Amino acid sequence: MVAGRARAPNGTSRCFAFVRTRAFLCPHYVQEAVAGVGGDLHHVTVLTDGDVRLRALQHEAAPHGDHVTDWFHIAMRFQVLTQTAKGLPVDPADMRGWVIETLERAKWHLWHGHRWRTGELL
C-alpha cells in the first residue's frame, strides 16, 4: 500500500492511497490530490513499505516528491539483521556482540531523528 499527502504552500493538504492491484490509477490519485489543493508535485510526501515496485510507481507519479518508508517496516528490517547477527558464532573478539550493539544503536539514532548518526554506524 502507498499512502501520501499533497500539501499546498498555504498549508492545505489532501491525502491519497492506493494498493498494488490498482497501481494503474497511481498517477491519477496523485494528480487528483495535487489538483485538489492547488499545489504542485514538489509538495508531495509518499509513505510506503519500501517495496521497490511501489517506489517506482511513486516515482512515476510524483518524481520530485518526498518518499518515506514507514517505521514499522524499517524496524522489521532491523529485526531481521539482529536475528541474523545472533546466529553468528561466538568468537574471542565478540564480533557478534559488537554487531548486535551497533544495530541497536543505529536503530535508536534513526528512531530519534539522527539519520546522519545511523549512517555513520552502518
N, C-alpha and C positions, 0 to 999 in steps of 0.2 A: 504494500500500500504506500502511496505517496500522498502526503498532505502538505499544503502550503498556504501562504498568505501573500496577497498582493497589497502593498502599502503605498499610498499616495504621499507626496511631500507634506500635505496638510494634516496627516495623521489618520485619515480614514483608511479602513482596510476591508478586505474581503477574502474569505477563505475558500479553498478548493481541495478536492481529494479525488483520487482515482485508484483503481486496482489494476493489476496487470491484464486481466481479461478484458478491460475496457481501455487499454493503452492507446488505441487508435484515437480516442477522444482527448488525450492528454493536451495537445496544443489548444483544442477548443476550450477546455476547462480553464487553462491558464489565461488565455486571451480574454475570456469572458470575465474572469475575476479582475484582470488588469483594467479592462474597459469599464467595469463597474465602479472603480474608484478614480478613474481618470488619470491613472498613473502610467508608468512605462515599465518595460521589462527589467529595468535596472533595480526595481524596488520589489523584487520577488524573493521570498525565502521559502525553500522547499525542505521538508523533513522526510527522510526515507529510512529504510532499514539498512541501507548501504549496498543493496543489490546492484550489480553492475548494469544490468539491463534497465532497471528503473532509473538509475542515474543517467543513462544515455537518453532515455525519454525526457527526463527533466532538462537535460542539456539541450535537447532539440526544441523543447517548448519555451524555455527561458534560459538562453545561453549565458546571459550575464547575471543570472540570479544567484543568490547565496544557497549553497547546499549544506544541510546539517544532518548528520546521522544521529538518530535518537539515542539517548543514554542507555536504554535497555540493551540495544544491540551492541553498543560499544562494550558494555560490561560483560555481555556474553562472550565476546572475543577475548577479553582479559581472562575470563574464567577458563576458557579452553587453553590459553597459554599457560596459566598457572597449573592446571591439571597435568599438562604435558611436562612442565618443569618438575612437578612432584614425582614423575616417573623416571627422572634421571637417576643414574646410580650415584650413591654417596661416595665421595672421593675425599682425600685428605685436605684439599683446598676448599672444600664445601662450596663447589660451584652451584650445586642445586639450591642451597640456601641463599646464595647471592642473587641468583636469577629470580627466585620467588620474592625476595625482599625488593628487588628492583622493579618487578612488575607491580607490586603493591604500592610502592612509592609513585610510580608513573600513573597508576590509576587514581591515586589520591590527588596528585597535581592536576590531572585532567578534570576531575570532578570539581575541584576548587577554582577552575578557570585559569590555571597556569600552564597553558598549552606549550609554551616555549620550554618550560622545565621538563615536561613529558618528553619532548623531542630530544632534550639533552640526555635523558636517561636511556632512551631506547635507541 
